[in-house]
């Protein structure tokens, strides 16, 4: 006896569902924001510190959903929270000087530097430190949005070029009514 889930799944055409999702996302993106103005974004203080989010999985009105992108400010002489994540992040230091601990190893930086945080299967542990007691440190960071990295259009535009013969034959069969 088939389970309720099996019956539900059997009632769907998952190939057509991809196209339904594609069309839904295309409609959603018709009026998507191309230019994200920092002045229009709020700052938040969270467990990592003071941040301003430009691209985030929960921000759905932007054109891109494949990246997370944020600005972080670290107060004079302060530090960020410490967190573990998969890595694969690039940071551009806009202001200040300090260092980032990656798995306990210190990597010094200053304004104009780019810091590459490696991707590692078990993740990495990271904390940022502002060494200047008189001025804030500020950077922007980008990383893949693994929540929606490739999107329904699969990164190249998702179109059906030709239908399989079996599908065409199925479409030609008259449906039986009971």
HELIX and SHEET records of a PDB file:
HELIX    1   1 UNK A    4  UNK A   10  1                                   7    
HELIX    2   2 UNK A   14  UNK A   29  1                                  16    
HELIX    3   3 UNK A   38  UNK A   40  5                                   3    
HELIX    4   4 UNK A  165  UNK A  172  1                                   8    
SHEET    1   A 6 UNK A  44  UNK A  46  0                                        
SHEET    2   A 6 UNK A  49  UNK A  55 -1                                        
SHEET    3   A 6 UNK A  67  UNK A  74 -1                                        
SHEET    4   A 6 UNK A 137  UNK A 144 -1                                        
SHEET    5   A 6 UNK A  89  UNK A  95 -1                                        
SHEET    6   A 6 UNK A 114  UNK A 117 -1                                        
SHEET    1   B 4 UNK A  83  UNK A  85  0                                        
SHEET    2   B 4 UNK A 124  UNK A 130 -1                                        
SHEET    3   B 4 UNK A  97  UNK A 102 -1                                        
SHEET    4   B 4 UNK A 105  UNK A 110 -1                                        
END                                                                             
